[in-house]
Amino acid sequence: MRVRLLRSRELRWMLLGVAALGMVVGSTITIMSNTARAGGALEERKLPMRFGWVACEPNCGWVSAVGIVTADTPKDFEDFARERDLNGATVVLDSSGGSVNDAITLGRRFRGLKMRTTVGTTMRPSRASERPRVQPEAYCESMCVFLLLAGTTRYVPDTAHVRVHQIWMGDRADDAKAASYTAQDLMIVERDIGRLAKYTFDMGGAGDLLALALNVPPWEDLHELSRAELRLTNVMTTELVADVLPAKGAVPVALAPKGQEKGQDRFTAASAEQDKVQSSRSTRTAEALPPNTVAATPQQ
């Protein structure tokens, strides 16, 4: 499957230029949504996902997760988590989606660490006297929504944009209606829908989330979940930002040498191992893909 941006030919060449400079994007990556600003530069949330620790005080902070989920993302997270005790930490997501199976693997890892999740853009201070903060007007699209679902507690700001759509074959989304599909292709898509459904229920999500997502084909605009739908689908479990992000003076998350993870339930661990075994049986996967229109992401 090839790297893909649903914008102009010039932006495609721009991405190739970035790769040539050393930021090589794996062959299974699929970009999840359209450029937010017409003619604008590539946004971080459309590049491969990066993780960062944001310390708000000596003993508190959160994990910033920005970008799309690729085949390398689960390992990148393991490398990031190796020197940190992230049990119970909050992940702040700003992402356009990514690979279905790799997002499932990463989401199960979040749940195993009992992490909390929210949507936002981390704003780092320009002066030492300032604290970092989370800008709530951010995007969580496509498979990012299922990463959000992995949190034990989940908060979505009023101004955040949470959007869903179908999964599709990543190498046939340029013209999904005209493309040809084999029985093997259909098997892959249906297999991954089954994996996604199982994951959704394991994480405590509702079938309504799958119904909303699977009703939007890649040639239509992403569906943005309303506040009512966020509650109906169980994507959001709290209305209080304090349940996921530290207030000034609070010490909810300690940055300490990583110890042995505790408390990961056997059901989640077994499911993660099963996903890993099943994924190894095929080198092709269905990807969560964007609609074939720039209208999916509003102008800003």
QUICOR-V829706 format. One record per residue. N is the residue number from 1. RES is the residue in one letter. PHI is phi in whole degrees, -180 to 180 (999 if undefined). BURIAL is + if it has 16 or more other ideal C-beta (glycine too) atoms within 10 Angstrom, else -. Layout:
n res phi burial
N RES PHI BURIAL
N RES PHI BURIAL
//
This chain:
n res phi burial
1 M 999 +
2 R -101 -
3 V -64 +
4 R -149 +
5 L -125 +
6 L -87 +
7 R -137 +
8 S -77 -
9 R -59 -
10 E -64 -
11 L -68 +
12 R -63 -
13 W -67 -
14 M -61 -
15 L -65 +
16 L -64 -
17 G -65 -
18 V -62 -
19 A -62 -
20 A -64 -
21 L -85 -
22 G 119 -
23 M -89 -
24 V -81 -
25 V -98 +
26 G -63 -
27 S -70 -
28 T -94 +
29 I -70 +
30 T -129 +
31 I -77 +
32 M -93 +
33 S -155 +
34 N -81 +
35 T -64 +
36 A -73 +
37 R -116 -
38 A -57 -
39 G 75 -
40 G -80 -
41 A -74 -
42 L -60 -
43 E -90 +
44 E -59 +
45 R -72 +
46 K -108 +
47 L -100 +
48 P -53 +
49 M -61 +
50 R -122 -
51 F -113 +
52 G -147 -
53 W -92 +
54 V -113 +
55 A -89 -
56 C -90 +
57 E -152 -
58 P -53 -
59 N -121 -
60 C -148 +
61 G 166 +
62 W -152 +
63 V -100 +
64 S -93 +
65 A -124 +
66 V -123 +
67 G 120 +
68 I -92 +
69 V -82 +
70 T -119 +
71 A -63 +
72 D -88 +
73 T -63 +
74 P -57 +
75 K -68 -
76 D -60 +
77 F -67 +
78 E -61 -
79 D -63 -
80 F -66 +
81 A -79 +
82 R -58 -
83 E -99 -
84 R -132 +
85 D -94 +
86 L -102 +
87 N -59 +
88 G 81 -
89 A -72 +
90 T -102 +
91 V -104 +
92 V -101 +
93 L -100 +
94 D -144 +
95 S -150 +
96 S -97 +
97 G 113 +
98 G 139 +
99 S -66 +
100 V -60 +
101 N -68 +
102 D -73 +
103 A -68 +
104 I -62 +
105 T -60 +
106 L -66 +
107 G -62 +
108 R -66 +
109 R -67 +
110 F -57 +
111 R -67 +
112 G -60 +
113 L -90 +
114 K 55 +
115 M -79 +
116 R -101 +
117 T -135 +
118 T -155 +
119 V -115 +
120 G 173 +
121 T -111 +
122 T -75 +
123 M -108 -
124 R -85 -
125 P -70 -
126 S -90 -
127 R -125 -
128 A -63 -
129 S -78 -
130 E -94 -
131 R -101 -
132 P -66 -
133 R -144 -
134 V -111 +
135 Q -81 -
136 P -75 +
137 E -82 -
138 A -139 +
139 Y -126 +
140 C -135 +
141 E -123 +
142 S 59 +
143 M -69 +
144 C -60 +
145 V -62 +
146 F -79 +
147 L -69 +
148 L -58 +
149 L -65 +
150 A -73 +
151 G -68 +
152 T -70 +
153 T -129 +
154 R -132 +
155 Y -126 +
156 V -123 +
157 P -62 +
158 D -59 -
159 T -95 -
160 A -79 +
161 H -115 +
162 V -114 +
163 R -131 +
164 V -133 +
165 H -168 +
166 Q -70 +
167 I -91 +
168 W -154 +
169 M -68 +
170 G -68 +
171 D -97 +
172 R -132 +
173 A -91 +
174 D -61 -
175 D -147 -
176 A -61 +
177 K -71 -
178 A -87 -
179 A -69 -
180 S -99 -
181 Y -135 -
182 T -96 -
183 A -61 -
184 Q -63 -
185 D -62 +
186 L -64 -
187 M -61 -
188 I -63 +
189 V -63 +
190 E -66 -
191 R -60 +
192 D -74 +
193 I -63 +
194 G -62 -
195 R -62 +
196 L -66 +
197 A -64 -
198 K -61 -
199 Y -60 +
200 T -57 +
201 F -72 -
202 D -60 +
203 M -84 +
204 G 91 -
205 G -78 +
206 A -100 +
207 G -61 -
208 D -61 -
209 L -64 +
210 L -65 +
211 A -62 -
212 L -66 +
213 A -70 +
214 L -76 -
215 N -92 -
216 V -114 +
217 P -73 -
218 P -68 +
219 W -96 +
220 E -114 +
221 D -64 +
222 L -60 +
223 H -94 +
224 E -89 -
225 L -70 +
226 S -76 -
227 R -61 -
228 A -65 -
229 E -70 +
230 L -60 +
231 R -78 -
232 L -60 -
233 T -83 +
234 N 68 +
235 V -68 +
236 M -112 +
237 T -114 +
238 T -145 -
239 E -99 -
240 L -110 -
241 V -63 -
242 A -64 -
243 D -75 -
244 V -125 +
245 L -121 +
246 P -70 +
247 A -80 -
248 K -59 -
249 G 91 -
250 A -79 -
251 V -132 -
252 P -87 +
253 V -132 +
254 A -99 -
255 L -94 -
256 A -136 -
257 P -55 -
258 K -66 -
259 G -111 -
260 Q -72 -
261 E -64 -
262 K -127 -
263 G 85 -
264 Q -72 +
265 D -68 -
266 R -64 -
267 F -64 -
268 T -65 +
269 A -63 -
270 A -65 -
271 S -64 +
272 A -63 +
273 E -67 -
274 Q -64 -
275 D -59 +
276 K -63 -
277 V -66 -
278 Q -65 -
279 S -65 +
280 S -72 -
281 R -82 -
282 S -143 -
283 T -89 -
284 R -108 -
285 T -134 +
286 A -80 +
287 E -115 +
288 A -82 +
289 L -116 +
290 P -87 +
291 P -71 +
292 N -86 +
293 T -156 -
294 V -75 +
295 A -75 -
296 A -65 +
297 T -115 +
298 P -68 -
299 Q -67 -
300 Q -124 -
//
